[in-house]
Amino acid sequence: MKIDNVEANFVTLNILLSGLCKAKRIKEAKRVCKEMESNGIMPDRFTYSIFFHGLSRSGDVEGMIALYEEAIGIGVGINNYSCSVLLNALCKHGKIEKAKEILGKVMENGLVPNDVVFNTIVNGYCRKGDIYRAIFTIKQMENHGVRPDCITFNSLINKFCEIGKMDTAEKRVNKMAEKGISPNLETYNTLINVHQTFVKDFPYSF
């Protein structure tokens, strides 16, 4: 395969695929990928990363799951970036248990998840309202040597505030301090907004 008389290689083809996927021209990208394979250039983990991102932009969650299974089936491991894109899409579409299942499988296959991957699962459980599993995931995160960060705690704090558990949210802020993690602007904005709502809705004026 040649592109404008330039012999295709991994780099040129992945650049082409990236452009097609960003333009949501997934079918055309798949056709190019098949042609690539017929010329002896097999997709690598970067190729799959490109497709994961493209399918995510298109909202094709089932396509992402099928792509993941294809990659695993031919022995191509996915990296933390691809994993986080896939898990985030699943969580956004309410498929948190499928996301956790896939995380378990990629870890069995040797992936060492980073903070972004774990935070995606924590946030997914918080969105679902399953705070117990979110906290359990944080413990797993720490057991694997990955340090929770401000994003990790913000997911919990946002959810506690959302359900009216201000005391618990503030305890989580204190927990952050104990672990040497500084709250960021989002942390303070969440707490301030909830306090303002409480004052506004309080039936008595002083």
C-alpha positions, 0 to 999 in steps of 0.5 A: 500500500502506498499513500501519494507514492510514499511507502506505508509503514506503521507511522504513516498508516497510524497517522492516516487512521488517526485523521480518519477516526478524528473525522468519525470516518470509522468505516473508511479507517477500518477499510484502510486497516484491512488493506494494511493487514493484507500488505503484511502490516498488522495493527499494533497497540497504537493502532487499537488506541486510535480506533478506541478513541475514534469509536468513543468519539462516535459513541459506539460502545458496543464497537469498542467492546468488540474491538477490545475482544478482537485485540485480546483475541490476537494477543495485542495488549492494550495500554493505559490510554486505550484502557481509560478511553474504553472504561470511561465510555462504558461508565458514561453509558452505565456499563460500570460492571462491564468496565470493572470486568474488563479492568480485571482481565487486562490486569490479568494480562499484565497491565499495571493500571495507572491513576487515570484508569482507577479514577475512571472506575471510581468516578463510574461507581460514584455516578451510579451512586455505589459509593461502597464500591467506589471506596473499595476500588480506592483501596484496590488502587492503593493495594496496587501501589497507585496513590489516590489523587485529588481527582479520586477524592473529588469524585467521592466528595461530589457524590457525598455533597449531591446526596446531602452528606456534607459531614462525610464530604468534609471528612473526605477533605480532611482525609485528603490532608492526612494523605498529603493531597491538597484540595483543588478549585473543584473541591472547594467549588463543590463545597461552597456551592452546596453551602450556598444552596443550603443557605438559600433554601433555609426558611429562616433569615438571621 
